[in-house]
């Protein structure tokens, strides 16, 4: 699945400040895609990685579904 070309997509991300410190982030359009961090910047980095991994797993899932047809 290594592809040297990347496409850029924009997703809405909601960040919420946690009561006891840190942040929680989620991407509403990607069911179950959540992350957290101690700082705003860390949370952005973490949710970005979570989105990338989520999309990668969808890509692999679609690939395996095509193989089964």
Secondary structure, 3 states (H helix, E strand, C coil): CCCCCCCCCCCCCEEEECCCCCEEEECCCCCCCEEEECCHHHHHHHHHHHHHHHHHHHHHHHHHHHHHC
